[in-house]
């Protein structure tokens, strides 16, 4: 799972204004017309994708819910939950 907040360089608590500002700055730096680097187009697409999700209230809410359940926030707890689910399934068989 991609960390869209890290891609834009903002905190998970960032406001929409902060997200827009970060997006504009990153997009300006990475736009293929302004950046001749070979990896600029790929990075530019990542920034666009991050902004598309974080700037939409519903998409951001869904992303945050999925993020909370992922390995990004609490890898030990998530791994424990996965193993417990897996082992409970084996024991019940």
C-alpha positions as CSV (number, residue, x, y, z in Angstrom):
1,X,0.0,0.0,0.0
2,X,1.4,3.4,-1.0
3,X,1.7,6.0,1.7
4,X,0.1,9.0,-0.1
5,X,0.9,11.3,2.8
6,X,4.6,10.5,2.6
7,X,4.5,11.0,-1.2
8,X,3.2,14.5,-0.8
9,X,5.4,15.1,2.3
10,X,2.5,16.0,4.6
11,X,1.3,14.7,7.9
12,X,-1.8,12.4,8.1
13,X,-3.5,15.3,9.9
14,X,-2.8,17.8,7.1
15,X,-5.6,20.1,6.0
16,X,-6.9,20.2,2.5
17,X,-5.0,23.5,2.0
18,X,-1.7,21.9,3.1
19,X,-2.3,19.0,0.8
20,X,-3.0,21.3,-2.2
21,X,0.1,23.4,-1.4
22,X,2.3,20.3,-1.2
23,X,0.8,18.9,-4.4
24,X,1.4,22.1,-6.4
25,X,5.0,22.3,-5.2
26,X,5.7,18.6,-5.9
27,X,3.9,18.7,-9.3
28,X,5.8,21.7,-10.3
29,X,9.1,20.1,-9.4
30,X,8.4,16.8,-11.0
31,X,6.4,17.8,-14.1
32,X,8.1,16.1,-17.1
33,X,8.2,19.4,-19.0
34,X,10.3,21.0,-16.3
35,X,12.2,17.9,-15.0
36,X,14.4,16.0,-17.5
37,X,15.1,13.2,-15.0
38,X,14.1,9.7,-16.3
39,X,12.1,9.0,-13.2
40,X,10.2,12.3,-13.2
41,X,7.1,11.0,-15.1
42,X,6.7,8.1,-12.7
43,X,7.1,10.3,-9.6
44,X,4.7,12.8,-11.1
45,X,2.1,10.1,-11.5
46,X,2.5,9.1,-7.9
47,X,2.0,12.7,-6.8
48,X,-1.1,13.0,-9.0
49,X,-2.5,9.8,-7.6
50,X,-1.8,10.8,-4.0
51,X,-3.5,14.2,-4.5
52,X,-6.5,12.6,-6.2
53,X,-7.2,10.4,-3.2
54,X,-6.3,12.9,-0.4
55,X,-8.2,15.8,-1.9
56,X,-11.5,13.9,-2.1
57,X,-13.2,13.7,1.2
58,X,-14.7,10.3,0.7
59,X,-11.6,8.7,-1.0
60,X,-9.4,10.1,1.8
61,X,-11.8,8.6,4.5
62,X,-11.6,5.2,2.8
63,X,-7.8,5.5,2.4
64,X,-7.4,6.4,6.0
65,X,-9.5,3.5,7.2
66,X,-7.5,1.0,5.0
67,X,-4.3,2.6,6.2
68,X,-5.2,2.2,9.8
69,X,-5.7,-1.5,9.2
70,X,-2.5,-1.9,7.3
71,X,1.0,-2.6,8.2
72,X,1.9,1.1,8.0
73,X,0.4,2.1,11.3
74,X,1.0,-0.9,13.6
75,X,2.9,-3.7,12.0
76,X,3.2,-5.8,15.1
77,X,-0.6,-5.7,15.8
78,X,-1.5,-6.3,12.2
79,X,0.9,-9.3,12.0
80,X,-0.5,-10.7,15.2
81,X,-4.1,-10.3,13.9
82,X,-3.2,-12.0,10.7
83,X,-1.5,-14.9,12.4
84,X,-4.3,-15.3,14.9
85,X,-6.9,-15.5,12.1
86,X,-4.7,-17.9,10.2
87,X,-4.0,-20.2,13.2
88,X,-7.7,-20.1,14.3
89,X,-8.6,-21.3,10.8
90,X,-6.1,-24.2,11.0
91,X,-7.2,-25.3,14.5
92,X,-10.9,-25.3,13.5
93,X,-10.3,-27.6,10.5
